[in-house]
Amino acid sequence: MAEAKTWTGGCHCGLVRYEVESDLASLVTCNCSICQKRGSILTFVPLAKFRLLSGREALTDYQFNKHIIHHLFCSTCGVASFAEGDNPNGGPMVAVNVRCLDGVDVTAMTPTQFDGRSL
């Protein structure tokens, strides 16, 4: 198993910045209507492993379907670098778009496909 590391990331214009602790071992691509259009590669972490450093005031919240995930995006550049919600056990979690992490080579990754369209 890969060792957890603290990654930094954020949006394109730099207003939204965060740190996340993850081993990036479990990655997901989803075919739901929003993830497919965004091209997100996601890793999920407990809220306690995520720290927003700047930009809370720049985030816009978009919810659809069951309105349980807060799809957050920078209101300046439009980049959706993370989302907030609850894990299946009800605990708070963050879905981080790995494409928005600094220094990550996504071409070397093999994410699992998730059929979100069927939910």
Backbone as ProteinMPNN parsed JSONL, in Angstrom:
{"seq_chain_A": "MAEAKTWTGGCHCGLVRYEVESDLASLVTCNCSICQKRGSILTFVPLAKFRLLSGREALTDYQFNKHIIHHLFCSTCGVASFAEGDNPNGGPMVAVNVRCLDGVDVTAMTPTQFDGRSL", "coords_chain_A": {"N_chain_A": [[0.839, -1.18, 0.0], [0.48, 2.223, -0.799], [2.131, 5.024, 0.711], [0.582, 7.525, 2.695], [0.465, 10.953, 1.822], [0.875, 14.485, 2.119], [-0.768, 16.534, -0.011], [-0.916, 19.455, -2.065], [-3.304, 21.63, -3.585], [-5.689, 23.114, -5.869], [-7.695, 25.634, -7.502], [-7.691, 26.971, -10.91], [-7.083, 29.763, -11.072], [-5.962, 30.252, -8.616], [-7.227, 31.263, -6.35], [-8.665, 29.46, -4.743], [-7.26, 27.253, -2.551], [-5.866, 24.319, -1.103], [-4.99, 21.686, 1.241], [-4.514, 18.2, 1.273], [-4.535, 15.016, 2.721], [-3.543, 12.021, 1.472], [-3.093, 8.756, 0.031], [-3.53, 8.387, -2.563], [-4.287, 5.967, -3.61], [-6.758, 4.855, -4.183], [-8.643, 5.624, -6.768], [-11.181, 7.198, -8.731], [-13.166, 7.367, -11.635], [-16.135, 8.754, -12.88], [-19.258, 8.248, -14.507], [-21.438, 9.893, -14.261], [-23.691, 12.635, -14.99], [-22.387, 15.102, -14.44], [-19.677, 14.565, -13.67], [-18.698, 13.242, -15.935], [-18.719, 15.264, -17.862], [-16.915, 17.05, -16.729], [-14.572, 15.597, -16.561], [-13.348, 14.58, -14.324], [-11.028, 13.024, -12.074], [-11.282, 11.288, -9.237], [-10.475, 11.217, -5.747], [-11.365, 10.075, -2.561], [-11.619, 11.386, 0.675], [-11.735, 11.493, 4.274], [-13.247, 14.313, 5.882], [-11.579, 15.298, 7.885], [-9.045, 14.938, 6.85], [-8.633, 16.906, 5.066], [-7.903, 20.266, 4.32], [-8.97, 23.435, 3.839], [-7.233, 26.098, 2.61], [-7.464, 28.631, 1.503], [-9.939, 30.732, -0.08], [-12.658, 30.123, 0.459], [-14.687, 32.025, 0.28], [-14.78, 32.423, -2.442], [-15.972, 30.236, -3.541], [-18.597, 28.625, -5.279], [-21.599, 26.871, -4.828], [-22.964, 24.04, -6.274], [-25.703, 21.964, -6.663], [-27.369, 18.96, -7.573], [-29.702, 16.486, -8.788], [-30.094, 14.354, -6.201], [-29.354, 16.241, -4.366], [-27.293, 15.98, -2.418], [-24.581, 16.128, -2.552], [-22.178, 18.637, -2.434], [-21.155, 20.28, -5.002], [-18.526, 22.088, -5.542], [-17.219, 25.045, -6.956], [-14.822, 27.384, -8.233], [-15.765, 30.694, -8.339], [-14.509, 32.538, -9.885], [-12.615, 31.403, -11.82], [-13.918, 29.066, -12.521], [-13.173, 26.414, -12.057], [-13.671, 23.204, -10.722], [-12.44, 21.914, -8.07], [-12.835, 20.326, -5.85], [-15.347, 18.517, -3.949], [-17.941, 18.377, -1.473], [-19.491, 16.186, 0.891], [-21.259, 13.415, 2.34], [-19.924, 10.285, 3.417], [-20.752, 6.797, 2.667], [-21.32, 5.81, 5.234], [-22.252, 7.97, 6.564], [-20.485, 9.854, 7.547], [-18.637, 12.959, 7.283], [-17.132, 13.76, 4.167], [-14.688, 14.44, 1.586], [-14.49, 14.842, -1.852], [-11.873, 14.874, -3.904], [-10.64, 16.372, -6.791], [-8.269, 14.89, -8.51], [-6.862, 15.809, -10.66], [-6.471, 18.432, -10.056], [-4.498, 18.596, -8.191], [-1.253, 19.586, -7.169], [1.63, 18.696, -8.967], [0.957, 16.057, -9.713], [0.965, 13.263, -11.806], [-1.362, 12.386, -13.86], [-1.488, 10.702, -16.028], [-0.165, 8.414, -15.394], [-1.853, 6.981, -13.845], [-4.429, 4.618, -12.957], [-7.547, 4.789, -12.722], [-10.545, 3.473, -11.146], [-13.574, 2.66, -12.747], [-16.725, 4.115, -12.15], [-20.184, 3.639, -12.103], [-22.022, 6.064, -12.005], [-24.104, 7.139, -13.407], [-26.197, 5.357, -13.302], [-27.352, 5.636, -10.819]], "CA_chain_A": [[0.0, 0.0, 0.0], [1.235, 3.472, -0.877], [2.134, 5.821, 1.94], [-0.153, 8.781, 2.602], [1.285, 12.136, 1.646], [0.086, 15.71, 2.081], [-0.751, 17.159, -1.321], [-1.559, 20.756, -2.179], [-4.039, 21.747, -4.828], [-6.611, 24.233, -5.939], [-8.31, 26.004, -8.778], [-6.783, 27.494, -11.929], [-6.628, 31.134, -10.805], [-5.234, 30.26, -7.356], [-7.999, 31.751, -5.202], [-8.979, 28.298, -3.903], [-6.095, 26.432, -2.275], [-6.106, 23.384, -0.006], [-4.098, 20.556, 1.497], [-5.245, 16.954, 1.481], [-3.681, 13.873, 3.027], [-4.044, 10.848, 0.762], [-2.105, 7.922, -0.639], [-3.977, 8.35, -3.958], [-4.359, 4.558, -4.019], [-8.099, 4.56, -4.669], [-9.083, 6.701, -7.654], [-12.432, 6.871, -9.398], [-13.81, 8.213, -12.636], [-17.576, 8.512, -12.786], [-19.948, 8.608, -15.738], [-22.649, 10.683, -14.018], [-23.789, 13.75, -15.926], [-21.435, 16.188, -14.172], [-18.29, 14.072, -13.694], [-18.323, 12.938, -17.308], [-18.436, 16.522, -18.562], [-15.733, 17.674, -16.124], [-13.387, 14.763, -16.732], [-12.722, 14.449, -13.008], [-10.502, 11.804, -11.466], [-11.562, 11.605, -7.838], [-10.092, 10.44, -4.579], [-12.252, 10.434, -1.463], [-10.943, 11.427, 1.971], [-12.537, 12.06, 5.36], [-13.092, 15.757, 6.02], [-10.446, 15.573, 8.776], [-7.799, 14.849, 6.072], [-8.698, 17.989, 4.091], [-7.876, 21.592, 4.948], [-9.084, 24.545, 2.906], [-6.293, 27.141, 3.009], [-7.987, 29.926, 1.062], [-10.924, 30.748, -1.144], [-14.036, 29.734, 0.796], [-15.588, 33.064, -0.215], [-14.806, 32.36, -3.901], [-16.633, 29.007, -3.98], [-20.028, 28.556, -5.566], [-22.111, 25.521, -4.564], [-23.946, 23.529, -7.228], [-26.261, 20.671, -6.285], [-28.356, 18.45, -8.514], [-30.226, 15.143, -8.521], [-30.577, 14.173, -4.83], [-28.893, 17.394, -3.576], [-26.543, 15.532, -1.243], [-23.174, 16.47, -2.742], [-21.933, 20.048, -2.72], [-20.175, 20.413, -6.083], [-18.013, 23.441, -5.336], [-16.322, 25.52, -8.0], [-14.352, 28.753, -8.071], [-16.622, 31.611, -9.087], [-13.678, 33.354, -10.778], [-12.099, 30.649, -12.969], [-14.846, 27.994, -12.863], [-12.628, 25.074, -11.825], [-14.235, 22.425, -9.616], [-11.305, 21.126, -7.591], [-13.282, 19.375, -4.832], [-16.763, 18.515, -3.577], [-18.159, 17.941, -0.091], [-20.697, 15.396, 1.127], [-21.124, 12.388, 3.371], [-19.594, 8.957, 2.92], [-21.889, 5.882, 2.843], [-21.61, 5.621, 6.658], [-22.787, 9.212, 7.095], [-19.434, 10.768, 7.992], [-18.281, 13.963, 6.281], [-16.01, 13.419, 3.303], [-14.376, 15.347, 0.492], [-14.069, 14.225, -3.112], [-10.864, 15.771, -4.465], [-10.301, 16.151, -8.19], [-6.821, 14.653, -8.526], [-6.306, 16.655, -11.726], [-6.213, 19.758, -9.484], [-3.405, 18.517, -7.224], [0.042, 20.017, -7.688], [2.682, 17.693, -9.153], [0.45, 14.702, -9.918], [0.941, 12.822, -13.198], [-2.563, 11.555, -13.986], [-1.32, 9.722, -17.103], [0.393, 7.198, -14.803], [-2.854, 6.424, -12.928], [-5.485, 3.777, -13.522], [-8.71, 4.869, -11.839], [-11.664, 2.553, -11.286], [-14.771, 3.265, -13.331], [-17.93, 4.035, -11.311], [-21.388, 3.9, -12.885], [-22.88, 7.028, -11.328], [-25.273, 7.408, -14.241], [-27.273, 4.426, -12.94], [-27.899, 5.921, -9.488]], "C_chain_A": [[0.885, 1.245, 0.0], [1.111, 4.248, 0.428], [1.383, 7.128, 1.708], [0.824, 9.951, 2.58], [0.351, 13.348, 1.71], [0.317, 16.387, 0.74], [-1.35, 18.557, -1.21], [-2.27, 20.8, -3.524], [-4.938, 22.957, -4.8], [-7.126, 24.462, -7.334], [-7.264, 26.602, -9.723], [-6.228, 28.871, -11.585], [-5.901, 31.272, -9.468], [-5.991, 30.805, -6.16], [-8.307, 30.623, -4.218], [-7.725, 27.448, -3.78], [-6.405, 25.535, -1.082], [-4.959, 22.4, 0.125], [-4.974, 19.338, 1.732], [-4.233, 15.847, 1.741], [-4.294, 12.639, 2.389], [-2.876, 10.053, 0.197], [-2.415, 7.805, -2.138], [-4.061, 6.92, -4.499], [-5.707, 4.202, -4.626], [-8.615, 5.768, -5.446], [-10.291, 6.247, -8.455], [-12.705, 7.875, -10.512], [-15.271, 7.795, -12.647], [-18.224, 8.969, -14.086], [-21.262, 9.352, -15.48], [-22.594, 11.934, -14.894], [-22.768, 14.854, -15.675], [-19.983, 15.718, -14.243], [-17.824, 13.784, -15.11], [-17.955, 14.211, -18.056], [-17.185, 17.206, -18.017], [-14.462, 16.89, -16.366], [-12.626, 14.547, -15.433], [-12.143, 13.059, -12.779], [-10.545, 12.091, -9.974], [-10.882, 10.653, -6.868], [-10.931, 10.964, -3.426], [-11.501, 10.345, -0.143], [-11.925, 11.919, 3.028], [-12.255, 13.561, 5.468], [-11.889, 16.123, 6.883], [-9.096, 15.532, 8.044], [-7.698, 15.958, 5.019], [-8.695, 19.326, 4.821], [-7.898, 22.661, 3.864], [-8.207, 25.679, 3.413], [-6.799, 28.529, 2.631], [-9.083, 29.721, 0.033], [-12.338, 30.347, -0.805], [-15.031, 30.734, 0.209], [-15.714, 33.046, -1.738], [-15.585, 31.161, -4.426], [-18.129, 29.206, -4.201], [-20.445, 27.099, -5.433], [-23.164, 25.16, -5.601], [-24.396, 22.153, -6.755], [-27.284, 20.25, -7.33], [-28.801, 17.066, -8.063], [-30.759, 15.056, -7.095], [-30.137, 15.282, -3.884], [-28.139, 16.988, -2.312], [-25.046, 15.813, -1.352], [-23.09, 17.949, -3.093], [-20.797, 20.123, -3.734], [-19.709, 21.857, -6.062], [-17.072, 23.82, -6.471], [-15.977, 26.979, -7.756], [-15.201, 29.671, -8.941], [-15.823, 32.526, -10.01], [-13.247, 32.562, -12.008], [-12.981, 29.469, -13.377], [-14.374, 26.586, -12.586], [-13.234, 24.447, -10.571], [-13.149, 21.485, -9.103], [-11.661, 20.154, -6.482], [-14.781, 19.52, -4.601], [-16.869, 18.007, -2.146], [-19.472, 17.181, 0.012], [-20.461, 14.452, 2.29], [-20.758, 11.064, 2.72], [-20.782, 8.024, 3.163], [-22.255, 5.619, 4.307], [-22.145, 6.886, 7.324], [-21.762, 10.206, 7.591], [-19.07, 11.765, 6.905], [-17.045, 13.565, 5.482], [-15.854, 14.49, 2.235], [-13.947, 14.506, -0.704], [-13.137, 15.216, -3.791], [-10.607, 15.381, -5.918], [-8.777, 16.084, -8.292], [-6.138, 15.473, -9.619], [-5.938, 18.051, -11.211], [-5.13, 19.743, -8.412], [-2.087, 18.893, -7.896], [0.988, 18.821, -7.818], [2.21, 16.271, -9.345], [0.405, 14.402, -11.418], [-0.239, 11.871, -13.384], [-2.428, 10.527, -15.109], [-0.768, 8.397, -16.579], [-0.622, 6.474, -13.919], [-3.88, 5.586, -13.677], [-6.69, 3.781, -12.582], [-9.748, 3.794, -12.152], [-12.842, 3.312, -11.859], [-15.958, 3.049, -12.4], [-19.131, 4.429, -12.159], [-22.364, 4.782, -12.129], [-24.126, 7.357, -12.105], [-26.468, 6.542, -13.846], [-27.893, 4.689, -11.57], [-29.176, 6.718, -9.559]], "O_chain_A": [[1.896, 1.31, 0.699], [0.117, 4.138, 1.146], [1.526, 7.761, 0.662], [1.866, 9.93, 3.236], [-0.832, 13.238, 1.388], [1.438, 16.763, 0.398], [-2.197, 18.807, -0.353], [-1.894, 20.107, -4.47], [-4.951, 23.725, -3.838], [-7.013, 23.613, -8.219], [-6.091, 26.72, -9.367], [-5.04, 29.127, -11.779], [-5.285, 32.306, -9.21], [-5.455, 30.813, -5.052], [-8.219, 30.81, -3.005], [-7.187, 26.977, -4.782], [-7.118, 25.938, -0.162], [-4.09, 22.293, -0.74], [-6.049, 19.44, 2.323], [-3.206, 15.754, 1.068], [-5.417, 12.251, 2.714], [-1.81, 10.601, -0.08], [-1.652, 7.197, -2.888], [-3.923, 6.696, -5.701], [-5.785, 3.333, -5.496], [-8.973, 6.793, -4.866], [-10.415, 5.075, -8.812], [-12.498, 9.077, -10.348], [-15.598, 6.624, -12.448], [-17.796, 9.952, -14.692], [-22.109, 9.438, -16.37], [-21.552, 12.245, -15.472], [-22.322, 15.49, -16.63], [-19.143, 16.408, -14.822], [-16.672, 14.054, -15.45], [-16.978, 14.229, -18.804], [-16.47, 17.871, -18.766], [-13.375, 17.468, -16.375], [-11.411, 14.355, -15.438], [-12.694, 12.054, -13.229], [-9.912, 13.036, -9.502], [-10.735, 9.46, -7.129], [-11.178, 12.166, -3.329], [-10.828, 9.351, 0.13], [-12.844, 12.676, 2.717], [-11.148, 14.014, 5.175], [-11.245, 17.145, 6.643], [-8.104, 16.041, 8.565], [-6.792, 15.951, 4.185], [-9.397, 19.501, 5.818], [-6.964, 22.778, 3.072], [-8.41, 26.171, 4.523], [-6.58, 29.492, 3.365], [-9.154, 28.688, -0.634], [-13.165, 30.238, -1.71], [-16.085, 30.348, -0.297], [-16.67, 33.604, -2.275], [-15.838, 31.07, -5.628], [-18.818, 29.861, -3.419], [-19.729, 26.199, -5.873], [-24.14, 25.888, -5.784], [-23.571, 21.282, -6.481], [-27.981, 21.089, -7.901], [-28.313, 16.546, -7.059], [-31.801, 15.644, -6.807], [-30.509, 15.268, -2.711], [-28.329, 17.589, -1.255], [-24.326, 15.744, -0.356], [-23.835, 18.446, -3.938], [-19.623, 20.039, -3.373], [-20.425, 22.75, -6.515], [-16.236, 23.022, -6.895], [-16.749, 27.717, -7.145], [-15.337, 29.445, -10.144], [-16.41, 33.224, -10.837], [-13.487, 33.003, -13.133], [-12.812, 28.927, -14.469], [-15.109, 25.636, -12.856], [-13.301, 25.069, -9.511], [-12.962, 20.392, -9.636], [-10.883, 19.245, -6.19], [-15.397, 20.507, -5.001], [-15.99, 17.292, -1.666], [-20.439, 17.486, -0.686], [-19.575, 14.667, 3.117], [-21.213, 10.751, 1.62], [-21.743, 8.434, 3.815], [-23.392, 5.243, 4.593], [-22.456, 6.876, 8.515], [-22.127, 11.302, 8.016], [-19.182, 11.449, 5.72], [-16.05, 13.098, 6.036], [-16.737, 15.317, 2.009], [-13.145, 13.581, -0.577], [-13.573, 16.289, -4.21], [-10.386, 14.211, -6.231], [-8.09, 17.098, -8.175], [-4.955, 15.793, -9.505], [-5.177, 18.77, -11.859], [-4.869, 20.77, -7.786], [-1.848, 18.55, -9.054], [1.127, 18.03, -6.886], [2.997, 15.344, -9.156], [-0.126, 15.19, -12.201], [-0.126, 10.679, -13.097], [-3.191, 9.562, -15.138], [-0.889, 7.369, -17.245], [-0.29, 5.459, -13.307], [-4.159, 5.809, -14.855], [-6.837, 2.888, -11.748], [-9.819, 3.278, -13.268], [-13.084, 4.465, -11.503], [-16.178, 1.939, -11.915], [-19.096, 5.444, -12.855], [-23.405, 4.317, -11.665], [-25.114, 7.809, -11.526], [-27.617, 6.943, -14.032], [-28.864, 4.03, -11.2], [-29.762, 7.039, -8.525]]}, "name": "protein", "num_of_chains": 1, "seq": "MAEAKTWTGGCHCGLVRYEVESDLASLVTCNCSICQKRGSILTFVPLAKFRLLSGREALTDYQFNKHIIHHLFCSTCGVASFAEGDNPNGGPMVAVNVRCLDGVDVTAMTPTQFDGRSL"}
